[in-house]
Amino acid sequence: DGAYGNVRRMQKELHGNRVIATDLANPDFVAMARSFGVAADRVQTPDALKAAVAAAAERRKPCLIEVPVGDMPSPWRFLDMPRIRG
């Protein structure tokens, strides 16, 4: 997501949408992988991901598949589950 996503979300939620020091400038991961001789693809859709995974499986060598994403939902409702018993 090009950021420290959980930190950004918490800053927005807890500090009135004031955000600082959460954006990242990622390198071109596909170009970096290819510079080391590793097959690499960047995909944007589920269908493209399916095709890229199938192609990677056929290569039977290391492969990088980059899937850019937007803001991610909060994981805390899954990690901080309520007690069911006791």
KOLKOLVO-964822 format. One record per atom (N, C-alpha, C): residue number from 0; residue in three letters; x, y, z. Coordinates in Angstrom, 3 decimals. Layout:
<r><n>NUM</n><res>ALA</res><px>X</px><py>Y</py><pz>Z</pz></r>
...
END
This chain:
<r><n>0</n><res>ASP</res><px>0.801</px><py>-1.197</py><pz>0.000</pz></r>
<r><n>0</n><res>ASP</res><px>0.000</px><py>0.000</py><pz>0.000</pz></r>
<r><n>0</n><res>ASP</res><px>0.852</px><py>1.272</py><pz>0.000</pz></r>
<r><n>1</n><res>GLY</res><px>2.161</px><py>1.126</py><pz>-0.143</pz></r>
<r><n>1</n><res>GLY</res><px>3.030</px><py>2.288</py><pz>-0.225</pz></r>
<r><n>1</n><res>GLY</res><px>3.107</px><py>3.093</py><pz>1.047</pz></r>
<r><n>2</n><res>ALA</res><px>2.841</px><py>2.439</py><pz>2.191</pz></r>
<r><n>2</n><res>ALA</res><px>2.838</px><py>3.169</py><pz>3.457</pz></r>
<r><n>2</n><res>ALA</res><px>2.942</px><py>2.197</py><pz>4.619</pz></r>
<r><n>3</n><res>TYR</res><px>3.182</px><py>2.763</py><pz>5.782</pz></r>
<r><n>3</n><res>TYR</res><px>2.983</px><py>2.005</py><pz>7.016</pz></r>
<r><n>3</n><res>TYR</res><px>1.480</px><py>2.090</py><pz>7.280</pz></r>
<r><n>4</n><res>GLY</res><px>0.732</px><py>1.204</py><pz>6.635</pz></r>
<r><n>4</n><res>GLY</res><px>-0.718</px><py>1.308</py><pz>6.581</pz></r>
<r><n>4</n><res>GLY</res><px>-1.419</px><py>1.305</py><pz>7.918</pz></r>
<r><n>5</n><res>ASN</res><px>-1.022</px><py>0.404</py><pz>8.826</pz></r>
<r><n>5</n><res>ASN</res><px>-1.679</px><py>0.363</py><pz>10.132</pz></r>
<r><n>5</n><res>ASN</res><px>-1.423</px><py>1.634</py><pz>10.912</pz></r>
<r><n>6</n><res>VAL</res><px>-0.207</px><py>2.150</py><pz>10.835</pz></r>
<r><n>6</n><res>VAL</res><px>0.126</px><py>3.382</py><pz>11.544</pz></r>
<r><n>6</n><res>VAL</res><px>-0.665</px><py>4.543</py><pz>10.949</pz></r>
<r><n>7</n><res>ARG</res><px>-0.740</px><py>4.622</py><pz>9.618</pz></r>
<r><n>7</n><res>ARG</res><px>-1.501</px><py>5.697</py><pz>8.969</pz></r>
<r><n>7</n><res>ARG</res><px>-2.962</px><py>5.649</py><pz>9.382</pz></r>
<r><n>8</n><res>ARG</res><px>-3.560</px><py>4.449</py><pz>9.355</pz></r>
<r><n>8</n><res>ARG</res><px>-4.971</px><py>4.311</py><pz>9.724</pz></r>
<r><n>8</n><res>ARG</res><px>-5.194</px><py>4.750</py><pz>11.168</pz></r>
<r><n>9</n><res>MET</res><px>-4.293</px><py>4.347</py><pz>12.064</pz></r>
<r><n>9</n><res>MET</res><px>-4.439</px><py>4.741</py><pz>13.470</pz></r>
<r><n>9</n><res>MET</res><px>-4.302</px><py>6.253</py><pz>13.637</pz></r>
<r><n>10</n><res>GLN</res><px>-3.377</px><py>6.873</py><pz>12.908</pz></r>
<r><n>10</n><res>GLN</res><px>-3.240</px><py>8.324</py><pz>12.988</pz></r>
<r><n>10</n><res>GLN</res><px>-4.520</px><py>9.009</py><pz>12.513</pz></r>
<r><n>11</n><res>LYS</res><px>-5.106</px><py>8.509</py><pz>11.438</pz></r>
<r><n>11</n><res>LYS</res><px>-6.347</px><py>9.094</py><pz>10.939</pz></r>
<r><n>11</n><res>LYS</res><px>-7.475</px><py>8.941</py><pz>11.952</pz></r>
<r><n>12</n><res>GLU</res><px>-7.606</px><py>7.729</py><pz>12.504</pz></r>
<r><n>12</n><res>GLU</res><px>-8.717</px><py>7.443</py><pz>13.412</pz></r>
<r><n>12</n><res>GLU</res><px>-8.550</px><py>8.098</py><pz>14.777</pz></r>
<r><n>13</n><res>LEU</res><px>-7.340</px><py>8.102</py><pz>15.306</pz></r>
<r><n>13</n><res>LEU</res><px>-7.119</px><py>8.550</py><pz>16.683</pz></r>
<r><n>13</n><res>LEU</res><px>-6.663</px><py>9.998</py><pz>16.806</pz></r>
<r><n>14</n><res>HIS</res><px>-6.190</px><py>10.573</py><pz>15.702</pz></r>
<r><n>14</n><res>HIS</res><px>-5.610</px><py>11.913</py><pz>15.791</pz></r>
<r><n>14</n><res>HIS</res><px>-6.200</px><py>12.875</py><pz>14.754</pz></r>
<r><n>15</n><res>GLY</res><px>-7.472</px><py>12.729</py><pz>14.508</pz></r>
<r><n>15</n><res>GLY</res><px>-8.174</px><py>13.692</py><pz>13.668</pz></r>
<r><n>15</n><res>GLY</res><px>-7.645</px><py>13.818</py><pz>12.250</pz></r>
<r><n>16</n><res>ASN</res><px>-7.273</px><py>12.682</py><pz>11.651</pz></r>
<r><n>16</n><res>ASN</res><px>-6.805</px><py>12.645</py><pz>10.268</pz></r>
<r><n>16</n><res>ASN</res><px>-5.464</px><py>13.357</py><pz>10.072</pz></r>
<r><n>17</n><res>ARG</res><px>-4.744</px><py>13.618</py><pz>11.161</pz></r>
<r><n>17</n><res>ARG</res><px>-3.400</px><py>14.194</py><pz>11.045</pz></r>
<r><n>17</n><res>ARG</res><px>-2.422</px><py>13.041</py><pz>10.840</pz></r>
<r><n>18</n><res>VAL</res><px>-1.746</px><py>13.054</py><pz>9.715</pz></r>
<r><n>18</n><res>VAL</res><px>-0.865</px><py>11.951</py><pz>9.328</pz></r>
<r><n>18</n><res>VAL</res><px>0.549</px><py>12.482</py><pz>9.137</pz></r>
<r><n>19</n><res>ILE</res><px>1.521</px><py>11.755</py><pz>9.694</pz></r>
<r><n>19</n><res>ILE</res><px>2.916</px><py>12.154</py><pz>9.530</pz></r>
<r><n>19</n><res>ILE</res><px>3.795</px><py>10.905</py><pz>9.437</pz></r>
<r><n>20</n><res>ALA</res><px>4.753</px><py>10.951</py><pz>8.539</pz></r>
<r><n>20</n><res>ALA</res><px>5.817</px><py>9.937</py><pz>8.436</pz></r>
<r><n>20</n><res>ALA</res><px>5.310</px><py>8.519</py><pz>8.208</pz></r>
<r><n>21</n><res>THR</res><px>4.278</px><py>8.369</py><pz>7.386</pz></r>
<r><n>21</n><res>THR</res><px>3.771</px><py>7.019</py><pz>7.115</pz></r>
<r><n>21</n><res>THR</res><px>3.892</px><py>6.605</py><pz>5.656</pz></r>
<r><n>22</n><res>ASP</res><px>4.130</px><py>7.546</py><pz>4.750</pz></r>
<r><n>22</n><res>ASP</res><px>4.243</px><py>7.204</py><pz>3.329</pz></r>
<r><n>22</n><res>ASP</res><px>5.626</px><py>6.637</py><pz>3.016</pz></r>
<r><n>23</n><res>LEU</res><px>5.653</px><py>5.653</py><pz>2.153</pz></r>
<r><n>23</n><res>LEU</res><px>6.898</px><py>5.025</py><pz>1.729</pz></r>
<r><n>23</n><res>LEU</res><px>7.119</px><py>5.267</py><pz>0.237</pz></r>
<r><n>24</n><res>ALA</res><px>8.349</px><py>5.376</py><pz>-0.148</pz></r>
<r><n>24</n><res>ALA</res><px>8.714</px><py>5.452</py><pz>-1.564</pz></r>
<r><n>24</n><res>ALA</res><px>9.373</px><py>4.121</py><pz>-1.916</pz></r>
<r><n>25</n><res>ASN</res><px>8.568</px><py>3.190</py><pz>-2.389</pz></r>
<r><n>25</n><res>ASN</res><px>9.079</px><py>1.858</py><pz>-2.702</pz></r>
<r><n>25</n><res>ASN</res><px>9.878</px><py>1.866</py><pz>-3.998</pz></r>
<r><n>26</n><res>PRO</res><px>10.870</px><py>0.985</py><pz>-4.076</pz></r>
<r><n>26</n><res>PRO</res><px>11.597</px><py>0.848</py><pz>-5.341</pz></r>
<r><n>26</n><res>PRO</res><px>10.727</px><py>0.108</py><pz>-6.359</pz></r>
<r><n>27</n><res>ASP</res><px>11.184</px><py>0.053</py><pz>-7.575</pz></r>
<r><n>27</n><res>ASP</res><px>10.508</px><py>-0.731</py><pz>-8.606</pz></r>
<r><n>27</n><res>ASP</res><px>10.916</px><py>-2.191</py><pz>-8.373</pz></r>
<r><n>28</n><res>PHE</res><px>10.080</px><py>-2.922</py><pz>-7.647</pz></r>
<r><n>28</n><res>PHE</res><px>10.417</px><py>-4.293</py><pz>-7.270</pz></r>
<r><n>28</n><res>PHE</res><px>10.590</px><py>-5.205</py><pz>-8.476</pz></r>
<r><n>29</n><res>VAL</res><px>9.798</px><py>-4.994</py><pz>-9.520</pz></r>
<r><n>29</n><res>VAL</res><px>9.908</px><py>-5.825</py><pz>-10.724</pz></r>
<r><n>29</n><res>VAL</res><px>11.261</px><py>-5.603</py><pz>-11.383</pz></r>
<r><n>30</n><res>ALA</res><px>11.661</px><py>-4.349</py><pz>-11.556</pz></r>
<r><n>30</n><res>ALA</res><px>12.967</px><py>-4.049</py><pz>-12.157</pz></r>
<r><n>30</n><res>ALA</res><px>14.101</px><py>-4.588</py><pz>-11.294</pz></r>
<r><n>31</n><res>MET</res><px>13.951</px><py>-4.472</py><pz>-9.983</pz></r>
<r><n>31</n><res>MET</res><px>14.992</px><py>-4.970</py><pz>-9.083</pz></r>
<r><n>31</n><res>MET</res><px>15.140</px><py>-6.490</py><pz>-9.209</pz></r>
<r><n>32</n><res>ALA</res><px>14.019</px><py>-7.198</py><pz>-9.216</pz></r>
<r><n>32</n><res>ALA</res><px>14.067</px><py>-8.653</py><pz>-9.351</pz></r>
<r><n>32</n><res>ALA</res><px>14.710</px><py>-9.056</py><pz>-10.673</pz></r>
<r><n>33</n><res>ARG</res><px>14.288</px><py>-8.397</py><pz>-11.741</pz></r>
<r><n>33</n><res>ARG</res><px>14.842</px><py>-8.722</py><pz>-13.061</pz></r>
<r><n>33</n><res>ARG</res><px>16.333</px><py>-8.424</py><pz>-13.132</pz></r>
<r><n>34</n><res>SER</res><px>16.798</px><py>-7.410</py><pz>-12.415</pz></r>
<r><n>34</n><res>SER</res><px>18.229</px><py>-7.090</py><pz>-12.426</pz></r>
<r><n>34</n><res>SER</res><px>19.054</px><py>-8.200</py><pz>-11.785</pz></r>
<r><n>35</n><res>PHE</res><px>18.416</px><py>-9.023</py><pz>-10.963</pz></r>
<r><n>35</n><res>PHE</res><px>19.084</px><py>-10.168</py><pz>-10.355</pz></r>
<r><n>35</n><res>PHE</res><px>18.795</px><py>-11.467</py><pz>-11.106</pz></r>
<r><n>36</n><res>GLY</res><px>18.154</px><py>-11.363</py><pz>-12.260</pz></r>
<r><n>36</n><res>GLY</res><px>17.868</px><py>-12.547</py><pz>-13.064</pz></r>
<r><n>36</n><res>GLY</res><px>16.633</px><py>-13.311</py><pz>-12.631</pz></r>
<r><n>37</n><res>VAL</res><px>15.782</px><py>-12.692</py><pz>-11.828</pz></r>
<r><n>37</n><res>VAL</res><px>14.564</px><py>-13.340</py><pz>-11.352</pz></r>
<r><n>37</n><res>VAL</res><px>13.390</px><py>-12.894</py><pz>-12.219</pz></r>
<r><n>38</n><res>ALA</res><px>12.585</px><py>-13.831</py><pz>-12.662</pz></r>
<r><n>38</n><res>ALA</res><px>11.379</px><py>-13.500</py><pz>-13.420</pz></r>
<r><n>38</n><res>ALA</res><px>10.451</px><py>-12.688</py><pz>-12.524</pz></r>
<r><n>39</n><res>ALA</res><px>9.836</px><py>-11.655</py><pz>-13.080</pz></r>
<r><n>39</n><res>ALA</res><px>8.982</px><py>-10.789</py><pz>-12.272</pz></r>
<r><n>39</n><res>ALA</res><px>7.862</px><py>-10.201</py><pz>-13.102</pz></r>
<r><n>40</n><res>ASP</res><px>6.708</px><py>-10.025</py><pz>-12.456</pz></r>
<r><n>40</n><res>ASP</res><px>5.541</px><py>-9.409</py><pz>-13.089</pz></r>
<r><n>40</n><res>ASP</res><px>4.851</px><py>-8.510</py><pz>-12.068</pz></r>
<r><n>41</n><res>ARG</res><px>4.175</px><py>-7.483</py><pz>-12.570</pz></r>
<r><n>41</n><res>ARG</res><px>3.316</px><py>-6.628</py><pz>-11.755</pz></r>
<r><n>41</n><res>ARG</res><px>1.912</px><py>-6.801</py><pz>-12.298</pz></r>
<r><n>42</n><res>VAL</res><px>0.974</px><py>-7.140</py><pz>-11.436</pz></r>
<r><n>42</n><res>VAL</res><px>-0.399</px><py>-7.380</py><pz>-11.889</pz></r>
<r><n>42</n><res>VAL</res><px>-1.358</px><py>-6.453</py><pz>-11.147</pz></r>
<r><n>43</n><res>GLN</res><px>-2.487</px><py>-6.178</py><pz>-11.779</pz></r>
<r><n>43</n><res>GLN</res><px>-3.468</px><py>-5.247</py><pz>-11.211</pz></r>
<r><n>43</n><res>GLN</res><px>-4.828</px><py>-5.893</py><pz>-10.940</pz></r>
<r><n>44</n><res>THR</res><px>-5.103</px><py>-7.047</py><pz>-11.540</pz></r>
<r><n>44</n><res>THR</res><px>-6.436</px><py>-7.638</py><pz>-11.434</pz></r>
<r><n>44</n><res>THR</res><px>-6.340</px><py>-9.088</py><pz>-10.959</pz></r>
<r><n>45</n><res>PRO</res><px>-7.427</px><py>-9.623</py><pz>-10.424</pz></r>
<r><n>45</n><res>PRO</res><px>-7.423</px><py>-11.031</py><pz>-10.014</pz></r>
<r><n>45</n><res>PRO</res><px>-7.114</px><py>-11.979</py><pz>-11.179</pz></r>
<r><n>46</n><res>ASP</res><px>-7.645</px><py>-11.694</py><pz>-12.372</pz></r>
<r><n>46</n><res>ASP</res><px>-7.375</px><py>-12.563</py><pz>-13.520</pz></r>
<r><n>46</n><res>ASP</res><px>-5.893</px><py>-12.531</py><pz>-13.898</pz></r>
<r><n>47</n><res>ALA</res><px>-5.299</px><py>-11.337</py><pz>-13.858</pz></r>
<r><n>47</n><res>ALA</res><px>-3.871</px><py>-11.225</py><pz>-14.163</pz></r>
<r><n>47</n><res>ALA</res><px>-3.035</px><py>-11.944</py><pz>-13.108</pz></r>
<r><n>48</n><res>LEU</res><px>-3.463</px><py>-11.888</py><pz>-11.855</pz></r>
<r><n>48</n><res>LEU</res><px>-2.751</px><py>-12.600</py><pz>-10.794</pz></r>
<r><n>48</n><res>LEU</res><px>-2.823</px><py>-14.106</py><pz>-11.011</pz></r>
<r><n>49</n><res>LYS</res><px>-3.994</px><py>-14.583</py><pz>-11.374</pz></r>
<r><n>49</n><res>LYS</res><px>-4.154</px><py>-16.020</py><pz>-11.643</pz></r>
<r><n>49</n><res>LYS</res><px>-3.212</px><py>-16.472</py><pz>-12.756</pz></r>
<r><n>50</n><res>ALA</res><px>-3.139</px><py>-15.692</py><pz>-13.829</pz></r>
<r><n>50</n><res>ALA</res><px>-2.256</px><py>-16.035</py><pz>-14.946</pz></r>
<r><n>50</n><res>ALA</res><px>-0.787</px><py>-15.960</py><pz>-14.535</pz></r>
<r><n>51</n><res>ALA</res><px>-0.420</px><py>-14.959</py><pz>-13.734</pz></r>
<r><n>51</n><res>ALA</res><px>0.969</px><py>-14.809</py><pz>-13.294</pz></r>
<r><n>51</n><res>ALA</res><px>1.391</px><py>-15.947</py><pz>-12.371</pz></r>
<r><n>52</n><res>VAL</res><px>0.501</px><py>-16.385</py><pz>-11.500</pz></r>
<r><n>52</n><res>VAL</res><px>0.812</px><py>-17.509</py><pz>-10.605</pz></r>
<r><n>52</n><res>VAL</res><px>0.972</px><py>-18.790</py><pz>-11.425</pz></r>
<r><n>53</n><res>ALA</res><px>0.112</px><py>-19.000</py><pz>-12.410</pz></r>
<r><n>53</n><res>ALA</res><px>0.228</px><py>-20.190</py><pz>-13.266</pz></r>
<r><n>53</n><res>ALA</res><px>1.554</px><py>-20.168</py><pz>-14.025</pz></r>
<r><n>54</n><res>ALA</res><px>1.929</px><py>-19.000</py><pz>-14.558</pz></r>
<r><n>54</n><res>ALA</res><px>3.198</px><py>-18.897</py><pz>-15.287</pz></r>
<r><n>54</n><res>ALA</res><px>4.387</px><py>-19.121</py><pz>-14.354</pz></r>
<r><n>55</n><res>ALA</res><px>4.299</px><py>-18.607</py><pz>-13.141</pz></r>
<r><n>55</n><res>ALA</res><px>5.381</px><py>-18.802</py><pz>-12.175</pz></r>
<r><n>55</n><res>ALA</res><px>5.524</px><py>-20.276</py><pz>-11.801</pz></r>
<r><n>56</n><res>ALA</res><px>4.407</px><py>-20.967</py><pz>-11.657</pz></r>
<r><n>56</n><res>ALA</res><px>4.454</px><py>-22.396</py><pz>-11.322</pz></r>
<r><n>56</n><res>ALA</res><px>5.097</px><py>-23.202</py><pz>-12.445</pz></r>
<r><n>57</n><res>GLU</res><px>4.845</px><py>-22.805</py><pz>-13.681</pz></r>
<r><n>57</n><res>GLU</res><px>5.443</px><py>-23.509</py><pz>-14.816</pz></r>
<r><n>57</n><res>GLU</res><px>6.953</px><py>-23.272</py><pz>-14.890</pz></r>
<r><n>58</n><res>ARG</res><px>7.417</px><py>-22.102</py><pz>-14.480</pz></r>
<r><n>58</n><res>ARG</res><px>8.849</px><py>-21.795</py><pz>-14.546</pz></r>
<r><n>58</n><res>ARG</res><px>9.662</px><py>-22.680</py><pz>-13.604</pz></r>
<r><n>59</n><res>ARG</res><px>9.062</px><py>-22.997</py><pz>-12.446</pz></r>
<r><n>59</n><res>ARG</res><px>9.729</px><py>-23.823</py><pz>-11.435</pz></r>
<r><n>59</n><res>ARG</res><px>11.070</px><py>-23.203</py><pz>-11.007</pz></r>
<r><n>60</n><res>LYS</res><px>11.107</px><py>-21.887</py><pz>-10.944</pz></r>
<r><n>60</n><res>LYS</res><px>12.257</px><py>-21.119</py><pz>-10.477</pz></r>
<r><n>60</n><res>LYS</res><px>11.731</px><py>-19.970</py><pz>-9.628</pz></r>
<r><n>61</n><res>PRO</res><px>12.606</px><py>-19.300</py><pz>-8.903</pz></r>
<r><n>61</n><res>PRO</res><px>12.143</px><py>-18.139</py><pz>-8.141</pz></r>
<r><n>61</n><res>PRO</res><px>11.466</px><py>-17.115</py><pz>-9.054</pz></r>
<r><n>62</n><res>CYS</res><px>10.423</px><py>-16.504</py><pz>-8.538</pz></r>
<r><n>62</n><res>CYS</res><px>9.651</px><py>-15.532</py><pz>-9.308</pz></r>
<r><n>62</n><res>CYS</res><px>9.036</px><py>-14.529</py><pz>-8.341</pz></r>
<r><n>63</n><res>LEU</res><px>8.948</px><py>-13.288</py><pz>-8.774</pz></r>
<r><n>63</n><res>LEU</res><px>8.311</px><py>-12.259</py><pz>-7.967</pz></r>
<r><n>63</n><res>LEU</res><px>7.062</px><py>-11.779</py><pz>-8.682</pz></r>
<r><n>64</n><res>ILE</res><px>5.962</px><py>-11.698</py><pz>-7.945</pz></r>
<r><n>64</n><res>ILE</res><px>4.724</px><py>-11.148</py><pz>-8.482</pz></r>
<r><n>64</n><res>ILE</res><px>4.321</px><py>-10.003</py><pz>-7.566</pz></r>
<r><n>65</n><res>GLU</res><px>4.346</px><py>-8.790</py><pz>-8.090</pz></r>
<r><n>65</n><res>GLU</res><px>3.954</px><py>-7.623</py><pz>-7.300</pz></r>
<r><n>65</n><res>GLU</res><px>2.481</px><py>-7.331</py><pz>-7.545</pz></r>
<r><n>66</n><res>VAL</res><px>1.747</px><py>-7.139</py><pz>-6.459</pz></r>
<r><n>66</n><res>VAL</res><px>0.326</px><py>-6.811</py><pz>-6.536</pz></r>
<r><n>66</n><res>VAL</res><px>0.106</px><py>-5.526</py><pz>-5.739</pz></r>
<r><n>67</n><res>PRO</res><px>0.143</px><py>-4.367</py><pz>-6.393</pz></r>
<r><n>67</n><res>PRO</res><px>-0.090</px><py>-3.114</py><pz>-5.669</pz></r>
<r><n>67</n><res>PRO</res><px>-1.500</px><py>-3.092</py><pz>-5.078</pz></r>
<r><n>68</n><res>VAL</res><px>-1.607</px><py>-2.585</py><pz>-3.869</pz></r>
<r><n>68</n><res>VAL</res><px>-2.902</px><py>-2.513</py><pz>-3.187</pz></r>
<r><n>68</n><res>VAL</res><px>-3.116</px><py>-1.115</py><pz>-2.629</pz></r>
<r><n>69</n><res>GLY</res><px>-4.348</px><py>-0.803</py><pz>-2.330</pz></r>
<r><n>69</n><res>GLY</res><px>-4.685</px><py>0.455</py><pz>-1.686</pz></r>
<r><n>69</n><res>GLY</res><px>-4.698</px><py>0.280</py><pz>-0.177</pz></r>
<r><n>70</n><res>ASP</res><px>-5.417</px><py>1.163</py><pz>0.491</pz></r>
<r><n>70</n><res>ASP</res><px>-5.515</px><py>1.071</py><pz>1.948</pz></r>
<r><n>70</n><res>ASP</res><px>-6.128</px><py>-0.267</py><pz>2.342</pz></r>
<r><n>71</n><res>MET</res><px>-5.543</px><py>-0.872</py><pz>3.346</pz></r>
<r><n>71</n><res>MET</res><px>-6.010</px><py>-2.171</py><pz>3.816</pz></r>
<r><n>71</n><res>MET</res><px>-6.942</px><py>-1.984</py><pz>5.011</pz></r>
<r><n>72</n><res>PRO</res><px>-7.906</px><py>-2.892</py><pz>5.199</pz></r>
<r><n>72</n><res>PRO</res><px>-8.788</px><py>-2.784</py><pz>6.365</pz></r>
<r><n>72</n><res>PRO</res><px>-8.022</px><py>-3.104</py><pz>7.645</pz></r>
<r><n>73</n><res>SER</res><px>-8.551</px><py>-2.653</py><pz>8.739</pz></r>
<r><n>73</n><res>SER</res><px>-7.914</px><py>-2.903</py><pz>10.035</pz></r>
<r><n>73</n><res>SER</res><px>-7.921</px><py>-4.397</py><pz>10.360</pz></r>
<r><n>74</n><res>PRO</res><px>-6.793</px><py>-4.938</py><pz>10.804</pz></r>
<r><n>74</n><res>PRO</res><px>-6.741</px><py>-6.355</py><pz>11.157</pz></r>
<r><n>74</n><res>PRO</res><px>-7.181</px><py>-6.624</py><pz>12.588</pz></r>
<r><n>75</n><res>TRP</res><px>-7.389</px><py>-5.577</py><pz>13.389</pz></r>
<r><n>75</n><res>TRP</res><px>-7.570</px><py>-5.771</py><pz>14.829</pz></r>
<r><n>75</n><res>TRP</res><px>-8.818</px><py>-6.536</py><pz>15.197</pz></r>
<r><n>76</n><res>ARG</res><px>-9.862</px><py>-6.454</py><pz>14.411</pz></r>
<r><n>76</n><res>ARG</res><px>-11.064</px><py>-7.227</py><pz>14.760</pz></r>
<r><n>76</n><res>ARG</res><px>-10.819</px><py>-8.728</py><pz>14.633</pz></r>
<r><n>77</n><res>PHE</res><px>-9.808</px><py>-9.117</py><pz>13.860</pz></r>
<r><n>77</n><res>PHE</res><px>-9.464</px><py>-10.534</py><pz>13.729</pz></r>
<r><n>77</n><res>PHE</res><px>-8.412</px><py>-10.949</py><pz>14.747</pz></r>
<r><n>78</n><res>LEU</res><px>-7.577</px><py>-10.018</py><pz>15.164</pz></r>
<r><n>78</n><res>LEU</res><px>-6.492</px><py>-10.335</py><pz>16.081</pz></r>
<r><n>78</n><res>LEU</res><px>-6.895</px><py>-10.204</py><pz>17.539</pz></r>
<r><n>79</n><res>ASP</res><px>-7.813</px><py>-9.329</py><pz>17.835</pz></r>
<r><n>79</n><res>ASP</res><px>-8.240</px><py>-9.070</py><pz>19.203</pz></r>
<r><n>79</n><res>ASP</res><px>-9.662</px><py>-9.588</py><pz>19.379</pz></r>
<r><n>80</n><res>MET</res><px>-9.809</px><py>-10.893</py><pz>19.264</pz></r>
<r><n>80</n><res>MET</res><px>-11.124</px><py>-11.519</py><pz>19.306</pz></r>
<r><n>80</n><res>MET</res><px>-11.682</px><py>-11.526</py><pz>20.743</pz></r>
<r><n>81</n><res>PRO</res><px>-12.998</px><py>-11.390</py><pz>20.895</pz></r>
<r><n>81</n><res>PRO</res><px>-13.586</px><py>-11.447</py><pz>22.225</pz></r>
<r><n>81</n><res>PRO</res><px>-13.537</px><py>-12.872</py><pz>22.777</pz></r>
<r><n>82</n><res>ARG</res><px>-13.531</px><py>-12.946</py><pz>24.102</pz></r>
<r><n>82</n><res>ARG</res><px>-13.560</px><py>-14.266</py><pz>24.748</pz></r>
<r><n>82</n><res>ARG</res><px>-14.909</px><py>-14.901</py><pz>24.545</pz></r>
<r><n>83</n><res>ILE</res><px>-14.911</px><py>-16.188</py><pz>24.254</pz></r>
<r><n>83</n><res>ILE</res><px>-16.164</px><py>-16.905</py><pz>24.041</pz></r>
<r><n>83</n><res>ILE</res><px>-16.548</px><py>-17.679</py><pz>25.298</pz></r>
<r><n>84</n><res>ARG</res><px>-15.528</px><py>-18.223</py><pz>25.955</pz></r>
<r><n>84</n><res>ARG</res><px>-15.773</px><py>-19.000</py><pz>27.187</pz></r>
<r><n>84</n><res>ARG</res><px>-14.959</px><py>-18.413</py><pz>28.327</pz></r>
<r><n>85</n><res>GLY</res><px>-15.444</px><py>-18.690</py><pz>29.531</pz></r>
<r><n>85</n><res>GLY</res><px>-14.666</px><py>-18.349</py><pz>30.729</pz></r>
<r><n>85</n><res>GLY</res><px>-14.686</px><py>-16.954</py><pz>31.016</pz></r>
END
